[in-house]
């Protein structure tokens, strides 16, 4: 095999550390996870972790960024420019019904959100993650509205915020009371929102 360049080697090490961090954080939670655990899981020394991340918080924030990028890449593949809004929603049925349907991952995100509330110095990075999610939602809303010929009755930022709140709220309820609230309820909420926006746009013509 060809010898890796330094940049390729650094990228591979970083990817391995992120993968190991995701497993260790999921198993132990953010508070109990140790950098030594992550280094051992990845097959590297503790020094390799510090060569890539300043501390455990920075490593988790990098993992958040990685999660979001994978979600965006997945969403991009699901979105067909020729689809109606409802067809895009229906296409998500095989994706768990909600980005946060994985219980371990959702609990970890909630744990870190509580940590950020108690540590304002890292709260901005979490806000950046949420804003990036809303920007992504907003771009999808604009694309679907353009394809469907719908004139949005509110700024895309407000609609994106509503979608993010629905996603987080329904995920919380679904993990708390799965017998009565399925994760797919998020898709039902999106369907209702789509129908409401479409009907409102039609009434204003």
N, C-alpha and C positions, 0 to 999 in steps of 0.2 A: 504494500500500500504506500502511496506517496506520503512523504513526511508532512505533517501539519505545520502551517505557518504559526507564528506566535499568536496572531490575532485569532486564528481558528482554534488553537489550543485553549486560549482564554475563554472563548465563546463556549467551547465544549465543557470546560470546567464549570462555568457559570450555569449552564443548562443542567448539568448533573447536580449541582448544589440546590438549584430551584426545585428539581424533581424530588430530591431527598427531603428538602424542607417541607414540601407539600405533604409528604407521607408522615414525617415526624410531627408536624403541627397538627395534622388530622388525628394522629394517635394520642398525643399528649396534651393538645391545646397549646395556645400561644404562651401562657404563663409558665407552664411546666416544661416546655421544650427547651433544650439546651443546645448551644452551638456545637458542643462536642458530639451530641447525638446525631446532629445533622451531618457533621463532617464524617463520622464513622459510617453512617448510612450511605453516604456518597462515595466512600472509599478514599477520602482525602484527609490531610491533617487539619487541625484547627487553624493553622496559618493560612491554608488555602481559602478558608471562609473569610478571614479578615483581609485577605488580598483582594477580595471581590466585594465585600460588604462591611460597612463600618461597625455594625452591631446587629443584634437579632431583629430590632425594629426595622432597620433598613432592608434586611433580608425579606421580612414579611411584606413590606411595601413593594419590593421588587416582584414578589410573588403575586400580589394584587394586580400589578401592571401586566404581568404575564397572563393571569386569568382573563383579564379584560380583553387583551389582544386576541386570545384564543376564542373568546365569545364573539368578538367582532368578526374574526375570520370565519367562524361557523355561521354566523348570521348572514354574512355576505354571500356564502355559498347557497344558503337557503332562499335568498331573495332573488326572484326572477323578475326582471324589469317589466315583463309582459303580464305579470300576475295582478289580480285585484288585491285589495287589502285583505279580504277574507281568505283568499287562496294562500297568502303569505302566513296568515294566522294558522290555517289548517296544516300547513307544512311543518309547523312546530310541534305537532301532536306527538311525533316520535322522539322528541328531544327532552322528554321528562316533564313537559308542561310548564317548567319554570327553571330559570338559570340556577336557582338555589334549592333544587329538589334533593341534592346530595346532603344528607343530614350532617355529616362530619364537617363538610366544607361550610355549611351555613352556620353551624355553631361556632366554628372558628372565626368567621367573619363577624358574628355578633360579639364574640369575646373581644376581638380587636377593636370593634366600634366602642365598646365600653372602656377599653384601655385608652382610646383616643379622647374620649370625653373627660377622662381624668388626667390626661397629659396633653395640654393644648399645643405643645411643640410639635406633635405628630398629627394633630387633628387636620391641619391644612392638607397634608398628603392624602388623607382619607377623603376630604372634600374634593380634591382633584380627581380621585377615582370616581366618586359619585358624579362629578360634573362631566367627566369623560363618558360615563354611561349615558347621561342625559343627552350629551351632544350626539352620541351614536343613535339613540332613540329618535332624537329630533331629525337627524338626516334621513332615517328610514321613513318617518312620518311624512316628511316633505316629498320624498321620492314616491311613496304610495299615493299621496294626495295628487301629485302631478299626473301619475299614470291613470288614476281613477277620475280625474277631472273634478276633484272636490276642492272647494274653497274653504280653507280652515277657518272656523269661527273664533279662534284664539291663537295667540303666538305659539309657535312650535315648542318653545321652551316650557310653556305652561302645560302643554299636552304631554311632553316628555317627562316632566316632573310627576304628573298624574300617573303615567305608566310605571315609573320607577317606584312610586309609593304603593301602587297596586301590587307590583311584583314582590316587594319586601313584605308588605302586610299579609298577603295571601300565603307567602312562604312561611311566615311566622305561625299563622293559624294552622296551616297544613301540618307543620311539624309538631304543633301542640295538640291538635285534635284531628289526626289523619282519618279517623273513622267518619267524620262529618265534612271535612274540608280537604278535597283532593288538590294536588298541585295543579292539575289541569283547570282548576277554577280560575287561574290566571288567564288562560286562553278564553274561557267563557267571558271574563271581564273585558278582554280585548275585543271580543266579538260584539259585546253590548256597546262598548265605546265606539267601535267602528260604525255600527248601525245608527247610533245616536248622532254622530258627526255627519254621516251621510244624509240622514233625514233632515238635520238642521240646515245643511248646505242646500238641499233641495227646496226647503221651505222659503229660503231667502232669494231664490232665483226670480 
